[in-house]
Amino acid sequence: MNIWEILYPTLMFLMTALSLLMIFLVLSQDGNTADLGAISGNTETFLGKNKVKTRESRYKRATIYNGIALLVTSIAFFVVWTLSE
């Protein structure tokens, strides 16, 4: 059995899983217009002070890491597909 026959479906499955996770992460985040409290002067809130610990900030970090993993997996898939021909 050739190594490319194992890597090709594995990378395809990993890209599919990462893509579905990316869709979930993006759809579960609030929009940028949800933070319009600065217009009325409500900038000093508890969530504003502890922005690092909020759910939205964790989703944003997870989206960035997932995007990087998806990019690396896509490049690896292209390299495997090119070398297998």
mmCIF file of the N, C-alpha and C atoms, coordinates in Angstrom:
data_MODEL
# 
_entry.id   MODEL 
# 
loop_
_atom_site.group_PDB 
_atom_site.id 
_atom_site.type_symbol 
_atom_site.label_atom_id 
_atom_site.label_alt_id 
_atom_site.label_comp_id 
_atom_site.label_asym_id 
_atom_site.label_entity_id 
_atom_site.label_seq_id 
_atom_site.pdbx_PDB_ins_code 
_atom_site.Cartn_x 
_atom_site.Cartn_y 
_atom_site.Cartn_z 
_atom_site.occupancy 
_atom_site.B_iso_or_equiv 
_atom_site.pdbx_formal_charge 
_atom_site.auth_seq_id 
_atom_site.auth_comp_id 
_atom_site.auth_asym_id 
_atom_site.auth_atom_id 
_atom_site.pdbx_PDB_model_num 
ATOM 1   N N  . MET A 1 1  ? 0.845   -1.177 0.000   1.00 0.00 ? 1  MET A N  1 
ATOM 2   C CA . MET A 1 1  ? 0.000   0.000  0.000   1.00 0.00 ? 1  MET A CA 1 
ATOM 3   C C  . MET A 1 1  ? 0.893   1.245  0.000   1.00 0.00 ? 1  MET A C  1 
ATOM 4   N N  . ASN A 1 2  ? 0.534   2.171  -0.821  1.00 0.00 ? 2  ASN A N  1 
ATOM 5   C CA . ASN A 1 2  ? 1.296   3.402  -0.987  1.00 0.00 ? 2  ASN A CA 1 
ATOM 6   C C  . ASN A 1 2  ? 0.921   4.404  0.108   1.00 0.00 ? 2  ASN A C  1 
ATOM 7   N N  . ILE A 1 3  ? 1.903   5.210  0.545   1.00 0.00 ? 3  ILE A N  1 
ATOM 8   C CA . ILE A 1 3  ? 1.652   6.193  1.606   1.00 0.00 ? 3  ILE A CA 1 
ATOM 9   C C  . ILE A 1 3  ? 0.664   7.262  1.140   1.00 0.00 ? 3  ILE A C  1 
ATOM 10  N N  . TRP A 1 4  ? 0.636   7.550  -0.155  1.00 0.00 ? 4  TRP A N  1 
ATOM 11  C CA . TRP A 1 4  ? -0.270  8.581  -0.679  1.00 0.00 ? 4  TRP A CA 1 
ATOM 12  C C  . TRP A 1 4  ? -1.716  8.142  -0.574  1.00 0.00 ? 4  TRP A C  1 
ATOM 13  N N  . GLU A 1 5  ? -1.953  6.822  -0.651  1.00 0.00 ? 5  GLU A N  1 
ATOM 14  C CA . GLU A 1 5  ? -3.310  6.306  -0.536  1.00 0.00 ? 5  GLU A CA 1 
ATOM 15  C C  . GLU A 1 5  ? -3.868  6.473  0.880   1.00 0.00 ? 5  GLU A C  1 
ATOM 16  N N  . ILE A 1 6  ? -2.991  6.640  1.849   1.00 0.00 ? 6  ILE A N  1 
ATOM 17  C CA . ILE A 1 6  ? -3.426  6.871  3.231   1.00 0.00 ? 6  ILE A CA 1 
ATOM 18  C C  . ILE A 1 6  ? -3.537  8.371  3.508   1.00 0.00 ? 6  ILE A C  1 
ATOM 19  N N  . LEU A 1 7  ? -2.576  9.146  3.035   1.00 0.00 ? 7  LEU A N  1 
ATOM 20  C CA . LEU A 1 7  ? -2.557  10.580 3.310   1.00 0.00 ? 7  LEU A CA 1 
ATOM 21  C C  . LEU A 1 7  ? -3.687  11.330 2.619   1.00 0.00 ? 7  LEU A C  1 
ATOM 22  N N  . TYR A 1 8  ? -4.005  10.942 1.394   1.00 0.00 ? 8  TYR A N  1 
ATOM 23  C CA . TYR A 1 8  ? -5.029  11.649 0.617   1.00 0.00 ? 8  TYR A CA 1 
ATOM 24  C C  . TYR A 1 8  ? -6.382  11.655 1.325   1.00 0.00 ? 8  TYR A C  1 
ATOM 25  N N  . PRO A 1 9  ? -6.949  10.497 1.710   1.00 0.00 ? 9  PRO A N  1 
ATOM 26  C CA . PRO A 1 9  ? -8.252  10.539 2.400   1.00 0.00 ? 9  PRO A CA 1 
ATOM 27  C C  . PRO A 1 9  ? -8.159  11.132 3.813   1.00 0.00 ? 9  PRO A C  1 
ATOM 28  N N  . THR A 1 10 ? -7.039  10.951 4.482   1.00 0.00 ? 10 THR A N  1 
ATOM 29  C CA . THR A 1 10 ? -6.879  11.505 5.820   1.00 0.00 ? 10 THR A CA 1 
ATOM 30  C C  . THR A 1 10 ? -6.903  13.025 5.781   1.00 0.00 ? 10 THR A C  1 
ATOM 31  N N  . LEU A 1 11 ? -6.158  13.616 4.860   1.00 0.00 ? 11 LEU A N  1 
ATOM 32  C CA . LEU A 1 11 ? -6.140  15.065 4.737   1.00 0.00 ? 11 LEU A CA 1 
ATOM 33  C C  . LEU A 1 11 ? -7.485  15.602 4.249   1.00 0.00 ? 11 LEU A C  1 
ATOM 34  N N  . MET A 1 12 ? -8.151  14.843 3.388   1.00 0.00 ? 12 MET A N  1 
ATOM 35  C CA . MET A 1 12 ? -9.474  15.255 2.921   1.00 0.00 ? 12 MET A CA 1 
ATOM 36  C C  . MET A 1 12 ? -10.471 15.275 4.086   1.00 0.00 ? 12 MET A C  1 
ATOM 37  N N  . PHE A 1 13 ? -10.434 14.252 4.937   1.00 0.00 ? 13 PHE A N  1 
ATOM 38  C CA . PHE A 1 13 ? -11.313 14.212 6.101   1.00 0.00 ? 13 PHE A CA 1 
ATOM 39  C C  . PHE A 1 13 ? -10.980 15.344 7.068   1.00 0.00 ? 13 PHE A C  1 
ATOM 40  N N  . LEU A 1 14 ? -9.701  15.604 7.296   1.00 0.00 ? 14 LEU A N  1 
ATOM 41  C CA . LEU A 1 14 ? -9.287  16.662 8.207   1.00 0.00 ? 14 LEU A CA 1 
ATOM 42  C C  . LEU A 1 14 ? -9.708  18.040 7.692   1.00 0.00 ? 14 LEU A C  1 
ATOM 43  N N  . MET A 1 15 ? -9.588  18.263 6.386   1.00 0.00 ? 15 MET A N  1 
ATOM 44  C CA . MET A 1 15 ? -10.026 19.534 5.817   1.00 0.00 ? 15 MET A CA 1 
ATOM 45  C C  . MET A 1 15 ? -11.534 19.706 5.938   1.00 0.00 ? 15 MET A C  1 
ATOM 46  N N  . THR A 1 16 ? -12.281 18.639 5.747   1.00 0.00 ? 16 THR A N  1 
ATOM 47  C CA . THR A 1 16 ? -13.733 18.708 5.891   1.00 0.00 ? 16 THR A CA 1 
ATOM 48  C C  . THR A 1 16 ? -14.131 19.019 7.330   1.00 0.00 ? 16 THR A C  1 
ATOM 49  N N  . ALA A 1 17 ? -13.487 18.355 8.284   1.00 0.00 ? 17 ALA A N  1 
ATOM 50  C CA . ALA A 1 17 ? -13.795 18.599 9.689   1.00 0.00 ? 17 ALA A CA 1 
ATOM 51  C C  . ALA A 1 17 ? -13.429 20.025 10.091  1.00 0.00 ? 17 ALA A C  1 
ATOM 52  N N  . LEU A 1 18 ? -12.278 20.510 9.645   1.00 0.00 ? 18 LEU A N  1 
ATOM 53  C CA . LEU A 1 18 ? -11.873 21.876 9.973   1.00 0.00 ? 18 LEU A CA 1 
ATOM 54  C C  . LEU A 1 18 ? -12.788 22.905 9.318   1.00 0.00 ? 18 LEU A C  1 
ATOM 55  N N  . SER A 1 19 ? -13.267 22.607 8.118   1.00 0.00 ? 19 SER A N  1 
ATOM 56  C CA . SER A 1 19 ? -14.189 23.524 7.446   1.00 0.00 ? 19 SER A CA 1 
ATOM 57  C C  . SER A 1 19 ? -15.524 23.609 8.176   1.00 0.00 ? 19 SER A C  1 
ATOM 58  N N  . LEU A 1 20 ? -16.029 22.473 8.618   1.00 0.00 ? 20 LEU A N  1 
ATOM 59  C CA . LEU A 1 20 ? -17.283 22.475 9.374   1.00 0.00 ? 20 LEU A CA 1 
ATOM 60  C C  . LEU A 1 20 ? -17.121 23.192 10.713  1.00 0.00 ? 20 LEU A C  1 
ATOM 61  N N  . LEU A 1 21 ? -15.967 23.012 11.352  1.00 0.00 ? 21 LEU A N  1 
ATOM 62  C CA . LEU A 1 21 ? -15.698 23.723 12.599  1.00 0.00 ? 21 LEU A CA 1 
ATOM 63  C C  . LEU A 1 21 ? -15.606 25.221 12.356  1.00 0.00 ? 21 LEU A C  1 
ATOM 64  N N  . MET A 1 22 ? -15.009 25.628 11.231  1.00 0.00 ? 22 MET A N  1 
ATOM 65  C CA . MET A 1 22 ? -14.908 27.048 10.908  1.00 0.00 ? 22 MET A CA 1 
ATOM 66  C C  . MET A 1 22 ? -16.295 27.650 10.697  1.00 0.00 ? 22 MET A C  1 
ATOM 67  N N  . ILE A 1 23 ? -17.169 26.932 10.017  1.00 0.00 ? 23 ILE A N  1 
ATOM 68  C CA . ILE A 1 23 ? -18.532 27.412 9.805   1.00 0.00 ? 23 ILE A CA 1 
ATOM 69  C C  . ILE A 1 23 ? -19.238 27.584 11.146  1.00 0.00 ? 23 ILE A C  1 
ATOM 70  N N  . PHE A 1 24 ? -19.106 26.610 12.031  1.00 0.00 ? 24 PHE A N  1 
ATOM 71  C CA . PHE A 1 24 ? -19.728 26.699 13.349  1.00 0.00 ? 24 PHE A CA 1 
ATOM 72  C C  . PHE A 1 24 ? -19.182 27.883 14.140  1.00 0.00 ? 24 PHE A C  1 
ATOM 73  N N  . LEU A 1 25 ? -17.863 28.067 14.129  1.00 0.00 ? 25 LEU A N  1 
ATOM 74  C CA . LEU A 1 25 ? -17.263 29.159 14.896  1.00 0.00 ? 25 LEU A CA 1 
ATOM 75  C C  . LEU A 1 25 ? -17.705 30.525 14.386  1.00 0.00 ? 25 LEU A C  1 
ATOM 76  N N  . VAL A 1 26 ? -17.757 30.682 13.076  1.00 0.00 ? 26 VAL A N  1 
ATOM 77  C CA . VAL A 1 26 ? -18.142 31.979 12.517  1.00 0.00 ? 26 VAL A CA 1 
ATOM 78  C C  . VAL A 1 26 ? -19.615 32.274 12.778  1.00 0.00 ? 26 VAL A C  1 
ATOM 79  N N  . LEU A 1 27 ? -20.469 31.282 12.628  1.00 0.00 ? 27 LEU A N  1 
ATOM 80  C CA . LEU A 1 27 ? -21.894 31.509 12.837  1.00 0.00 ? 27 LEU A CA 1 
ATOM 81  C C  . LEU A 1 27 ? -22.260 31.713 14.304  1.00 0.00 ? 27 LEU A C  1 
ATOM 82  N N  . SER A 1 28 ? -21.453 31.197 15.222  1.00 0.00 ? 28 SER A N  1 
ATOM 83  C CA . SER A 1 28 ? -21.777 31.340 16.637  1.00 0.00 ? 28 SER A CA 1 
ATOM 84  C C  . SER A 1 28 ? -21.253 32.637 17.239  1.00 0.00 ? 28 SER A C  1 
ATOM 85  N N  . GLN A 1 29 ? -20.494 33.416 16.500  1.00 0.00 ? 29 GLN A N  1 
ATOM 86  C CA . GLN A 1 29 ? -19.981 34.686 17.007  1.00 0.00 ? 29 GLN A CA 1 
ATOM 87  C C  . GLN A 1 29 ? -21.000 35.793 16.805  1.00 0.00 ? 29 GLN A C  1 
ATOM 88  N N  . ASP A 1 30 ? -20.923 36.792 17.683  1.00 0.00 ? 30 ASP A N  1 
ATOM 89  C CA . ASP A 1 30 ? -21.747 37.979 17.530  1.00 0.00 ? 30 ASP A CA 1 
ATOM 90  C C  . ASP A 1 30 ? -21.115 38.883 16.486  1.00 0.00 ? 30 ASP A C  1 
ATOM 91  N N  . GLY A 1 31 ? -21.933 39.712 15.877  1.00 0.00 ? 31 GLY A N  1 
ATOM 92  C CA . GLY A 1 31 ? -21.418 40.651 14.889  1.00 0.00 ? 31 GLY A CA 1 
ATOM 93  C C  . GLY A 1 31 ? -20.692 41.808 15.543  1.00 0.00 ? 31 GLY A C  1 
ATOM 94  N N  . ASN A 1 32 ? -19.994 42.593 14.743  1.00 0.00 ? 32 ASN A N  1 
ATOM 95  C CA . ASN A 1 32 ? -19.279 43.757 15.263  1.00 0.00 ? 32 ASN A CA 1 
ATOM 96  C C  . ASN A 1 32 ? -20.223 44.867 15.696  1.00 0.00 ? 32 ASN A C  1 
ATOM 97  N N  . THR A 1 33 ? -21.435 44.873 15.199  1.00 0.00 ? 33 THR A N  1 
ATOM 98  C CA . THR A 1 33 ? -22.385 45.920 15.567  1.00 0.00 ? 33 THR A CA 1 
ATOM 99  C C  . THR A 1 33 ? -22.980 45.691 16.946  1.00 0.00 ? 33 THR A C  1 
ATOM 100 N N  . ALA A 1 34 ? -22.706 44.549 17.556  1.00 0.00 ? 34 ALA A N  1 
ATOM 101 C CA . ALA A 1 34 ? -23.229 44.283 18.896  1.00 0.00 ? 34 ALA A CA 1 
ATOM 102 C C  . ALA A 1 34 ? -22.520 45.131 19.948  1.00 0.00 ? 34 ALA A C  1 
ATOM 103 N N  . ASP A 1 35 ? -21.366 45.698 19.625  1.00 0.00 ? 35 ASP A N  1 
ATOM 104 C CA . ASP A 1 35 ? -20.602 46.502 20.572  1.00 0.00 ? 35 ASP A CA 1 
ATOM 105 C C  . ASP A 1 35 ? -20.777 47.992 20.310  1.00 0.00 ? 35 ASP A C  1 
ATOM 106 N N  . LEU A 1 36 ? -21.990 48.447 20.119  1.00 0.00 ? 36 LEU A N  1 
ATOM 107 C CA . LEU A 1 36 ? -22.235 49.855 19.841  1.00 0.00 ? 36 LEU A CA 1 
ATOM 108 C C  . LEU A 1 36 ? -22.499 50.663 21.107  1.00 0.00 ? 36 LEU A C  1 
ATOM 109 N N  . GLY A 1 37 ? -22.118 50.142 22.259  1.00 0.00 ? 37 GLY A N  1 
ATOM 110 C CA . GLY A 1 37 ? -22.316 50.861 23.499  1.00 0.00 ? 37 GLY A CA 1 
ATOM 111 C C  . GLY A 1 37 ? -21.436 52.085 23.619  1.00 0.00 ? 37 GLY A C  1 
ATOM 112 N N  . ALA A 1 38 ? -20.362 52.163 22.833  1.00 0.00 ? 38 ALA A N  1 
ATOM 113 C CA . ALA A 1 38 ? -19.456 53.312 22.898  1.00 0.00 ? 38 ALA A CA 1 
ATOM 114 C C  . ALA A 1 38 ? -20.128 54.577 22.383  1.00 0.00 ? 38 ALA A C  1 
ATOM 115 N N  . ILE A 1 39 ? -21.148 54.440 21.557  1.00 0.00 ? 39 ILE A N  1 
ATOM 116 C CA . ILE A 1 39 ? -21.840 55.617 21.028  1.00 0.00 ? 39 ILE A CA 1 
ATOM 117 C C  . ILE A 1 39 ? -22.601 56.317 22.149  1.00 0.00 ? 39 ILE A C  1 
ATOM 118 N N  . SER A 1 40 ? -23.225 55.546 23.014  1.00 0.00 ? 40 SER A N  1 
ATOM 119 C CA . SER A 1 40 ? -23.995 56.140 24.107  1.00 0.00 ? 40 SER A CA 1 
ATOM 120 C C  . SER A 1 40 ? -23.164 56.351 25.371  1.00 0.00 ? 40 SER A C  1 
ATOM 121 N N  . GLY A 1 41 ? -21.919 55.926 25.370  1.00 0.00 ? 41 GLY A N  1 
ATOM 122 C CA . GLY A 1 41 ? -21.046 56.155 26.510  1.00 0.00 ? 41 GLY A CA 1 
ATOM 123 C C  . GLY A 1 41 ? -20.917 54.977 27.451  1.00 0.00 ? 41 GLY A C  1 
ATOM 124 N N  . ASN A 1 42 ? -21.401 53.823 27.089  1.00 0.00 ? 42 ASN A N  1 
ATOM 125 C CA . ASN A 1 42 ? -21.316 52.641 27.949  1.00 0.00 ? 42 ASN A CA 1 
ATOM 126 C C  . ASN A 1 42 ? -20.069 51.827 27.642  1.00 0.00 ? 42 ASN A C  1 
ATOM 127 N N  . THR A 1 43 ? -18.904 52.407 27.793  1.00 0.00 ? 43 THR A N  1 
ATOM 128 C CA . THR A 1 43 ? -17.679 51.677 27.467  1.00 0.00 ? 43 THR A CA 1 
ATOM 129 C C  . THR A 1 43 ? -17.085 50.985 28.680  1.00 0.00 ? 43 THR A C  1 
ATOM 130 N N  . GLU A 1 44 ? -17.406 51.435 29.885  1.00 0.00 ? 44 GLU A N  1 
ATOM 131 C CA . GLU A 1 44 ? -16.845 50.849 31.095  1.00 0.00 ? 44 GLU A CA 1 
ATOM 132 C C  . GLU A 1 44 ? -17.793 49.804 31.669  1.00 0.00 ? 44 GLU A C  1 
ATOM 133 N N  . THR A 1 45 ? -17.800 48.637 31.115  1.00 0.00 ? 45 THR A N  1 
ATOM 134 C CA . THR A 1 45 ? -18.620 47.553 31.630  1.00 0.00 ? 45 THR A CA 1 
ATOM 135 C C  . THR A 1 45 ? -17.705 46.462 32.147  1.00 0.00 ? 45 THR A C  1 
ATOM 136 N N  . PHE A 1 46 ? -18.283 45.529 32.834  1.00 0.00 ? 46 PHE A N  1 
ATOM 137 C CA . PHE A 1 46 ? -17.501 44.403 33.336  1.00 0.00 ? 46 PHE A CA 1 
ATOM 138 C C  . PHE A 1 46 ? -16.917 43.601 32.193  1.00 0.00 ? 46 PHE A C  1 
ATOM 139 N N  . LEU A 1 47 ? -17.713 43.377 31.135  1.00 0.00 ? 47 LEU A N  1 
ATOM 140 C CA . LEU A 1 47 ? -17.220 42.615 29.996  1.00 0.00 ? 47 LEU A CA 1 
ATOM 141 C C  . LEU A 1 47 ? -16.156 43.378 29.224  1.00 0.00 ? 47 LEU A C  1 
ATOM 142 N N  . GLY A 1 48 ? -16.229 44.697 29.236  1.00 0.00 ? 48 GLY A N  1 
ATOM 143 C CA . GLY A 1 48 ? -15.207 45.493 28.564  1.00 0.00 ? 48 GLY A CA 1 
ATOM 144 C C  . GLY A 1 48 ? -13.868 45.405 29.268  1.00 0.00 ? 48 GLY A C  1 
ATOM 145 N N  . LYS A 1 49 ? -13.896 45.338 30.598  1.00 0.00 ? 49 LYS A N  1 
ATOM 146 C CA . LYS A 1 49 ? -12.661 45.241 31.368  1.00 0.00 ? 49 LYS A CA 1 
ATOM 147 C C  . LYS A 1 49 ? -12.034 43.857 31.262  1.00 0.00 ? 49 LYS A C  1 
ATOM 148 N N  . ASN A 1 50 ? -12.852 42.827 31.189  1.00 0.00 ? 50 ASN A N  1 
ATOM 149 C CA . ASN A 1 50 ? -12.367 41.444 31.154  1.00 0.00 ? 50 ASN A CA 1 
ATOM 150 C C  . ASN A 1 50 ? -12.600 40.819 29.788  1.00 0.00 ? 50 ASN A C  1 
ATOM 151 N N  . LYS A 1 51 ? -12.225 41.518 28.743  1.00 0.00 ? 51 LYS A N  1 
ATOM 152 C CA . LYS A 1 51 ? -12.487 41.065 27.372  1.00 0.00 ? 51 LYS A CA 1 
ATOM 153 C C  . LYS A 1 51 ? -11.753 39.765 27.048  1.00 0.00 ? 51 LYS A C  1 
ATOM 154 N N  . VAL A 1 52 ? -10.618 39.529 27.684  1.00 0.00 ? 52 VAL A N  1 
ATOM 155 C CA . VAL A 1 52 ? -9.833  38.328 27.384  1.00 0.00 ? 52 VAL A CA 1 
ATOM 156 C C  . VAL A 1 52 ? -10.572 37.070 27.811  1.00 0.00 ? 52 VAL A C  1 
ATOM 157 N N  . LYS A 1 53 ? -11.396 37.171 28.830  1.00 0.00 ? 53 LYS A N  1 
ATOM 158 C CA . LYS A 1 53 ? -12.037 36.001 29.399  1.00 0.00 ? 53 LYS A CA 1 
ATOM 159 C C  . LYS A 1 53 ? -13.423 35.723 28.829  1.00 0.00 ? 53 LYS A C  1 
ATOM 160 N N  . THR A 1 54 ? -13.917 36.551 27.954  1.00 0.00 ? 54 THR A N  1 
ATOM 161 C CA . THR A 1 54 ? -15.275 36.368 27.462  1.00 0.00 ? 54 THR A CA 1 
ATOM 162 C C  . THR A 1 54 ? -15.351 35.275 26.409  1.00 0.00 ? 54 THR A C  1 
ATOM 163 N N  . ARG A 1 55 ? -16.566 34.843 26.178  1.00 0.00 ? 55 ARG A N  1 
ATOM 164 C CA . ARG A 1 55 ? -16.812 33.793 25.193  1.00 0.00 ? 55 ARG A CA 1 
ATOM 165 C C  . ARG A 1 55 ? -16.456 34.266 23.784  1.00 0.00 ? 55 ARG A C  1 
ATOM 166 N N  . GLU A 1 56 ? -16.746 35.515 23.479  1.00 0.00 ? 56 GLU A N  1 
ATOM 167 C CA . GLU A 1 56 ? -16.473 36.042 22.143  1.00 0.00 ? 56 GLU A CA 1 
ATOM 168 C C  . GLU A 1 56 ? -14.984 36.055 21.836  1.00 0.00 ? 56 GLU A C  1 
ATOM 169 N N  . SER A 1 57 ? -14.178 36.405 22.835  1.00 0.00 ? 57 SER A N  1 
ATOM 170 C CA . SER A 1 57 ? -12.736 36.443 22.589  1.00 0.00 ? 57 SER A CA 1 
ATOM 171 C C  . SER A 1 57 ? -12.178 35.030 22.398  1.00 0.00 ? 57 SER A C  1 
ATOM 172 N N  . ARG A 1 58 ? -12.745 34.049 23.108  1.00 0.00 ? 58 ARG A N  1 
ATOM 173 C CA . ARG A 1 58 ? -12.302 32.662 22.905  1.00 0.00 ? 58 ARG A CA 1 
ATOM 174 C C  . ARG A 1 58 ? -12.694 32.166 21.522  1.00 0.00 ? 58 ARG A C  1 
ATOM 175 N N  . TYR A 1 59 ? -13.889 32.549 21.056  1.00 0.00 ? 59 TYR A N  1 
ATOM 176 C CA . TYR A 1 59 ? -14.314 32.167 19.716  1.00 0.00 ? 59 TYR A CA 1 
ATOM 177 C C  . TYR A 1 59 ? -13.429 32.807 18.648  1.00 0.00 ? 59 TYR A C  1 
ATOM 178 N N  . LYS A 1 60 ? -13.041 34.055 18.864  1.00 0.00 ? 60 LYS A N  1 
ATOM 179 C CA . LYS A 1 60 ? -12.174 34.720 17.885  1.00 0.00 ? 60 LYS A CA 1 
ATOM 180 C C  . LYS A 1 60 ? -10.804 34.068 17.819  1.00 0.00 ? 60 LYS A C  1 
ATOM 181 N N  . ARG A 1 61 ? -10.249 33.720 18.991  1.00 0.00 ? 61 ARG A N  1 
ATOM 182 C CA . ARG A 1 61 ? -8.956  33.026 18.985  1.00 0.00 ? 61 ARG A CA 1 
ATOM 183 C C  . ARG A 1 61 ? -9.071  31.658 18.338  1.00 0.00 ? 61 ARG A C  1 
ATOM 184 N N  . ALA A 1 62 ? -10.141 30.928 18.641  1.00 0.00 ? 62 ALA A N  1 
ATOM 185 C CA . ALA A 1 62 ? -10.351 29.604 18.043  1.00 0.00 ? 62 ALA A CA 1 
ATOM 186 C C  . ALA A 1 62 ? -10.524 29.714 16.533  1.00 0.00 ? 62 ALA A C  1 
ATOM 187 N N  . THR A 1 63 ? -11.176 30.780 16.058  1.00 0.00 ? 63 THR A N  1 
ATOM 188 C CA . THR A 1 63 ? -11.338 30.984 14.621  1.00 0.00 ? 63 THR A CA 1 
ATOM 189 C C  . THR A 1 63 ? -9.994  31.226 13.951  1.00 0.00 ? 63 THR A C  1 
ATOM 190 N N  . ILE A 1 64 ? -9.141  32.005 14.591  1.00 0.00 ? 64 ILE A N  1 
ATOM 191 C CA . ILE A 1 64 ? -7.813  32.270 14.023  1.00 0.00 ? 64 ILE A CA 1 
ATOM 192 C C  . ILE A 1 64 ? -6.990  30.988 13.967  1.00 0.00 ? 64 ILE A C  1 
ATOM 193 N N  . TYR A 1 65 ? -6.971  30.224 15.064  1.00 0.00 ? 65 TYR A N  1 
ATOM 194 C CA . TYR A 1 65 ? -6.200  28.975 15.079  1.00 0.00 ? 65 TYR A CA 1 
ATOM 195 C C  . TYR A 1 65 ? -6.760  27.960 14.088  1.00 0.00 ? 65 TYR A C  1 
ATOM 196 N N  . ASN A 1 66 ? -8.077  27.909 13.976  1.00 0.00 ? 66 ASN A N  1 
ATOM 197 C CA . ASN A 1 66 ? -8.698  26.989 13.028  1.00 0.00 ? 66 ASN A CA 1 
ATOM 198 C C  . ASN A 1 66 ? -8.375  27.395 11.589  1.00 0.00 ? 66 ASN A C  1 
ATOM 199 N N  . GLY A 1 67 ? -8.351  28.682 11.321  1.00 0.00 ? 67 GLY A N  1 
ATOM 200 C CA . GLY A 1 67 ? -7.992  29.149 9.982   1.00 0.00 ? 67 GLY A CA 1 
ATOM 201 C C  . GLY A 1 67 ? -6.556  28.797 9.620   1.00 0.00 ? 67 GLY A C  1 
ATOM 202 N N  . ILE A 1 68 ? -5.658  28.931 10.580  1.00 0.00 ? 68 ILE A N  1 
ATOM 203 C CA . ILE A 1 68 ? -4.258  28.566 10.335  1.00 0.00 ? 68 ILE A CA 1 
ATOM 204 C C  . ILE A 1 68 ? -4.142  27.064 10.088  1.00 0.00 ? 68 ILE A C  1 
ATOM 205 N N  . ALA A 1 69 ? -4.837  26.261 10.894  1.00 0.00 ? 69 ALA A N  1 
ATOM 206 C CA . ALA A 1 69 ? -4.803  24.808 10.701  1.00 0.00 ? 69 ALA A CA 1 
ATOM 207 C C  . ALA A 1 69 ? -5.404  24.416 9.353   1.00 0.00 ? 69 ALA A C  1 
ATOM 208 N N  . LEU A 1 70 ? -6.464  25.092 8.941   1.00 0.00 ? 70 LEU A N  1 
ATOM 209 C CA . LEU A 1 70 ? -7.081  24.810 7.649   1.00 0.00 ? 70 LEU A CA 1 
ATOM 210 C C  . LEU A 1 70 ? -6.142  25.180 6.506   1.00 0.00 ? 70 LEU A C  1 
ATOM 211 N N  . LEU A 1 71 ? -5.432  26.284 6.651   1.00 0.00 ? 71 LEU A N  1 
ATOM 212 C CA . LEU A 1 71 ? -4.466  26.691 5.630   1.00 0.00 ? 71 LEU A CA 1 
ATOM 213 C C  . LEU A 1 71 ? -3.330  25.684 5.506   1.00 0.00 ? 71 LEU A C  1 
ATOM 214 N N  . VAL A 1 72 ? -2.779  25.256 6.628   1.00 0.00 ? 72 VAL A N  1 
ATOM 215 C CA . VAL A 1 72 ? -1.673  24.292 6.605   1.00 0.00 ? 72 VAL A CA 1 
ATOM 216 C C  . VAL A 1 72 ? -2.141  22.956 6.038   1.00 0.00 ? 72 VAL A C  1 
ATOM 217 N N  . THR A 1 73 ? -3.330  22.530 6.421   1.00 0.00 ? 73 THR A N  1 
ATOM 218 C CA . THR A 1 73 ? -3.867  21.271 5.905   1.00 0.00 ? 73 THR A CA 1 
ATOM 219 C C  . THR A 1 73 ? -4.128  21.356 4.405   1.00 0.00 ? 73 THR A C  1 
ATOM 220 N N  . SER A 1 74 ? -4.603  22.484 3.927   1.00 0.00 ? 74 SER A N  1 
ATOM 221 C CA . SER A 1 74 ? -4.848  22.660 2.493   1.00 0.00 ? 74 SER A CA 1 
ATOM 222 C C  . SER A 1 74 ? -3.550  22.627 1.698   1.00 0.00 ? 74 SER A C  1 
ATOM 223 N N  . ILE A 1 75 ? -2.516  23.267 2.217   1.00 0.00 ? 75 ILE A N  1 
ATOM 224 C CA . ILE A 1 75 ? -1.207  23.237 1.541   1.00 0.00 ? 75 ILE A CA 1 
ATOM 225 C C  . ILE A 1 75 ? -0.656  21.822 1.532   1.00 0.00 ? 75 ILE A C  1 
ATOM 226 N N  . ALA A 1 76 ? -0.770  21.102 2.658   1.00 0.00 ? 76 ALA A N  1 
ATOM 227 C CA . ALA A 1 76 ? -0.303  19.718 2.712   1.00 0.00 ? 76 ALA A CA 1 
ATOM 228 C C  . ALA A 1 76 ? -1.089  18.842 1.748   1.00 0.00 ? 76 ALA A C  1 
ATOM 229 N N  . PHE A 1 77 ? -2.392  19.063 1.637   1.00 0.00 ? 77 PHE A N  1 
ATOM 230 C CA . PHE A 1 77 ? -3.206  18.290 0.711   1.00 0.00 ? 77 PHE A CA 1 
ATOM 231 C C  . PHE A 1 77 ? -2.778  18.541 -0.732  1.00 0.00 ? 77 PHE A C  1 
ATOM 232 N N  . PHE A 1 78 ? -2.500  19.791 -1.064  1.00 0.00 ? 78 PHE A N  1 
ATOM 233 C CA . PHE A 1 78 ? -2.051  20.114 -2.412  1.00 0.00 ? 78 PHE A CA 1 
ATOM 234 C C  . PHE A 1 78 ? -0.705  19.462 -2.717  1.00 0.00 ? 78 PHE A C  1 
ATOM 235 N N  . VAL A 1 79 ? 0.202   19.466 -1.751  1.00 0.00 ? 79 VAL A N  1 
ATOM 236 C CA . VAL A 1 79 ? 1.509   18.841 -1.949  1.00 0.00 ? 79 VAL A CA 1 
ATOM 237 C C  . VAL A 1 79 ? 1.354   17.338 -2.128  1.00 0.00 ? 79 VAL A C  1 
ATOM 238 N N  . VAL A 1 80 ? 0.524   16.707 -1.319  1.00 0.00 ? 80 VAL A N  1 
ATOM 239 C CA . VAL A 1 80 ? 0.307   15.254 -1.449  1.00 0.00 ? 80 VAL A CA 1 
ATOM 240 C C  . VAL A 1 80 ? -0.346  14.945 -2.771  1.00 0.00 ? 80 VAL A C  1 
ATOM 241 N N  . TRP A 1 81 ? -1.311  15.749 -3.178  1.00 0.00 ? 81 TRP A N  1 
ATOM 242 C CA . TRP A 1 81 ? -1.996  15.510 -4.456  1.00 0.00 ? 81 TRP A CA 1 
ATOM 243 C C  . TRP A 1 81 ? -1.036  15.682 -5.628  1.00 0.00 ? 81 TRP A C  1 
ATOM 244 N N  . THR A 1 82 ? -0.147  16.678 -5.550  1.00 0.00 ? 82 THR A N  1 
ATOM 245 C CA . THR A 1 82 ? 0.822   16.907 -6.620  1.00 0.00 ? 82 THR A CA 1 
ATOM 246 C C  . THR A 1 82 ? 1.849   15.799 -6.697  1.00 0.00 ? 82 THR A C  1 
ATOM 247 N N  . LEU A 1 83 ? 2.341   15.342 -5.560  1.00 0.00 ? 83 LEU A N  1 
ATOM 248 C CA . LEU A 1 83 ? 3.375   14.305 -5.547  1.00 0.00 ? 83 LEU A CA 1 
ATOM 249 C C  . LEU A 1 83 ? 2.825   12.922 -5.890  1.00 0.00 ? 83 LEU A C  1 
ATOM 250 N N  . SER A 1 84 ? 1.535   12.712 -5.687  1.00 0.00 ? 84 SER A N  1 
ATOM 251 C CA . SER A 1 84 ? 0.973   11.384 -5.951  1.00 0.00 ? 84 SER A CA 1 
ATOM 252 C C  . SER A 1 84 ? 0.746   11.143 -7.447  1.00 0.00 ? 84 SER A C  1 
ATOM 253 N N  . GLU A 1 85 ? 0.741   12.191 -8.247  1.00 0.00 ? 85 GLU A N  1 
ATOM 254 C CA . GLU A 1 85 ? 0.510   12.002 -9.681  1.00 0.00 ? 85 GLU A CA 1 
ATOM 255 C C  . GLU A 1 85 ? 1.771   11.622 -10.403 1.00 0.00 ? 85 GLU A C  1 
# 
